[in-house]
Amino acid sequence: MKKSSLIGRCVLIAASTLLLQSAPVFAEEGAPPPPAGIAGSSRNFDWVQHTQRTLEELKGKLHLAPEQMPAWDTWSRGVMKDAHQQLEQRQSGFEEKGGRAKPAADPTTPERMARGIERLRAETKWMQEHLVQLEAAQVRTEAFYNTLSTDQKTIFDLFWHEFYHRVSGPDGGWSMREHKGSAGGH
């Protein structure tokens, strides 16, 4: 397996357990369409609203006790904060991309190498930013998860397992090349 494919799969697996971290993948040009059953194009798709509906669906399945609600509220607010942050990052990425000059139709080898280096730096920056977000989301998720009963943990795990399969598609994930819009250098 190629290193970029392995990295892409690792990012997707971690992100799928934390809901929205995978959302920017769909929002970029050239990325796979939204998960099966989601109407509209990826450009016009409202990920914040989708995140809210997904959280409501999960909450209904968990049948939370009143004493679990403060932990749910803290966790779900964090997920929604991440959703809004991802939307802002995506919008600023599109604005940055719009201001760039188009590359020459037939670039020289050094120009192609320079673009490749720029893309790798942008992808590395993107991955580092998302790693920080995932680590914070993991801490929040563990805190909430620890308030769940054994049955609720099973429901939670199955819910995200199903979510992963909806977003990853039949091949089990995307390669880093399919993140092209989020890297900023393409």
TARAQUI-V514890 format. One record per backbone hydrogen bond with DSSP energy under -1.0 kcal/mol. NH is the residue of the N-H (numbers start at 1). CO is the residue of the C=O. Records with the same first field share a line. If there is no record, write none. Layout:
NH = CO / CO
This chain:
6 = 2
7 = 3
8 = 4
9 = 5
10 = 6
11 = 7
12 = 8
13 = 9
14 = 10
15 = 11
16 = 12
17 = 13
18 = 15
20 = 18
23 = 20
25 = 22
26 = 23
27 = 23
31 = 28
38 = 35
47 = 45
50 = 46
51 = 47
52 = 48
53 = 49
54 = 50
55 = 51
56 = 52
57 = 53
58 = 54
59 = 55
60 = 56
61 = 57
62 = 58
63 = 59
68 = 65
72 = 68
73 = 69
74 = 70
75 = 71
76 = 72
77 = 73
78 = 74
79 = 75
80 = 76
81 = 77
82 = 78
83 = 79
84 = 80
85 = 81
86 = 82
87 = 83
88 = 84
89 = 85
90 = 86
91 = 87
92 = 88
93 = 89
94 = 90
95 = 91
96 = 92
97 = 93
98 = 94
100 = 97
112 = 108
113 = 109
114 = 110
115 = 111
116 = 112
117 = 113
118 = 114
119 = 115
120 = 116
121 = 117
122 = 118
123 = 119
124 = 120
125 = 121
126 = 122
127 = 123
128 = 124
129 = 125
130 = 126
131 = 127
132 = 128
133 = 129
134 = 130
135 = 131
136 = 132
137 = 133
138 = 134
139 = 135
140 = 136
141 = 137
142 = 138
143 = 139
144 = 140
145 = 141
146 = 142
147 = 144
148 = 145
153 = 149
154 = 150
155 = 151
156 = 152
157 = 153
158 = 154
159 = 155
160 = 156
161 = 157
162 = 158
163 = 159
164 = 160
165 = 161
166 = 162
167 = 163
168 = 164
172 = 169
178 = 175
179 = 176
180 = 177
182 = 179
183 = 179
